[in-house]
Amino acid sequence: MNIIGSFEKYGNVITYDISDEQKDKIVNRLIAYYSTHLYFGEGIHQDDDSIIDAPSVLSDICDDIIEFKEVPKEE
């Protein structure tokens, strides 16, 4: 079942429709991160490499997997 939703940001509506295949890709990307770095919350906060690499993981998920759509907000 797809996860469909939206949120508002900077005066626009951001939509997403995440399929089961995309969910699997997201989990696989996170597992790859955790298997390379620490795999528990406090450790991630304390480890420099975990902190440095986390934005790249999030941007990969955002741009390459979820592919948010920006819709101008109607007034």
ABEGO torsion letter per residue (X at the ends): XBBBBBBBBGGBBBBBBBBAAAAAAAAAAAAAAAAABBABAAAAAABAAAAAAAAAAAAAAAAAAAGBBBBBBBX
